Amino acid sequence: PFLERARQADPLASFPYARTAVGFLANGRPEEALRYAEDALTFEKEDVTALLVSCMAKVVLGRLEEGIEAAEHAVVWVLFELLGELFDVLSHRW
């Protein structure tokens, strides 16, 4: 109910869709997980949670090549985010 209300309150936010995808994947429902992850990615193409759920759901569904491609994209984005945070930390120290 909480995530459903969040989706209704801000239907263009990726977070509630990505978190719903996590729930579906954790409950053994990869088709629904992938659908919600893809919805999240339409709103925020670099939503790391949605990227990772998309990867895992595709692998569970036997779509290995697509899963590997999604994983590569997620890893690149995570590294980009970490480097940005490292830069922020270092720039404040000097």
C-alpha positions as CSV (number, residue, x, y, z in Angstrom):
1,P,0.0,0.0,0.0
2,F,2.8,2.5,0.8
3,L,4.5,2.2,-2.5
4,E,1.2,2.2,-4.3
5,R,0.4,5.5,-2.6
6,A,3.8,6.8,-3.5
7,R,3.3,6.0,-7.1
8,Q,-0.1,7.8,-7.0
9,A,1.4,10.8,-5.3
10,D,4.2,11.2,-7.8
11,P,3.6,9.0,-10.8
12,L,6.8,10.2,-12.6
13,A,9.2,9.3,-9.7
14,S,11.3,6.2,-10.3
15,F,11.8,5.3,-6.7
16,P,8.4,3.6,-5.9
17,Y,8.6,1.6,-9.1
18,A,12.1,0.4,-8.4
19,R,11.3,-0.5,-4.8
20,T,8.1,-2.4,-6.0
21,A,10.3,-4.2,-8.5
22,V,12.6,-5.3,-5.6
23,G,9.6,-6.7,-3.7
24,F,8.4,-8.7,-6.7
25,L,11.8,-10.1,-7.4
26,A,12.3,-11.1,-3.7
27,N,9.0,-12.8,-3.8
28,G,9.8,-14.9,-6.9
29,R,7.9,-12.9,-9.4
30,P,10.5,-11.8,-12.0
31,E,8.1,-10.9,-14.7
32,E,6.4,-8.3,-12.5
33,A,9.7,-7.2,-11.2
34,L,11.0,-6.6,-14.7
35,R,7.9,-4.7,-15.7
36,Y,8.2,-2.3,-12.7
37,A,12.0,-2.0,-13.1
38,E,11.5,-1.0,-16.8
39,D,8.8,1.5,-15.7
40,A,11.2,3.0,-13.2
41,L,13.8,3.3,-15.9
42,T,11.4,5.3,-18.2
43,F,11.4,8.0,-15.5
44,E,15.1,7.8,-14.4
45,K,17.3,5.9,-16.9
46,E,20.1,5.6,-14.4
47,D,18.1,4.4,-11.4
48,V,20.7,1.9,-10.0
49,T,18.1,-0.1,-8.1
50,A,16.0,-0.5,-11.2
51,L,19.1,-1.4,-13.3
52,L,20.1,-4.1,-10.9
53,V,16.6,-5.6,-10.6
54,S,16.3,-5.5,-14.4
55,C,19.6,-7.5,-14.6
56,M,18.6,-10.1,-12.0
57,A,15.1,-10.5,-13.4
58,K,16.4,-11.0,-16.9
59,V,18.8,-13.7,-15.7
60,V,16.1,-15.5,-13.7
61,L,13.9,-15.4,-16.8
62,G,16.7,-17.0,-18.8
63,R,17.4,-13.9,-20.8
64,L,21.1,-14.1,-20.1
65,E,22.5,-11.8,-22.8
66,E,20.1,-9.1,-21.9
67,G,20.9,-9.6,-18.2
68,I,24.6,-9.3,-18.8
69,E,24.1,-6.1,-20.8
70,A,22.0,-4.6,-18.0
71,A,24.6,-5.6,-15.5
72,E,27.4,-3.9,-17.5
73,H,25.3,-0.7,-17.7
74,A,24.6,-0.8,-14.0
75,V,28.2,-1.3,-13.1
76,V,29.3,1.6,-15.3
77,W,26.7,3.8,-13.7
78,V,27.6,2.7,-10.1
79,L,31.3,3.5,-10.8
80,F,30.4,6.8,-12.2
81,E,28.3,7.7,-9.1
82,L,31.1,6.5,-6.8
83,L,33.7,8.6,-8.6
84,G,31.5,11.6,-8.4
85,E,31.1,11.2,-4.7
86,L,34.9,10.7,-4.3
87,F,35.5,13.9,-6.2
88,D,33.0,15.8,-4.0
89,V,34.8,14.5,-0.9
90,L,38.2,15.3,-2.1
91,S,37.2,18.7,-3.4
92,H,36.0,19.7,0.0
93,R,39.1,18.6,1.7
94,W,41.4,21.0,-0.3
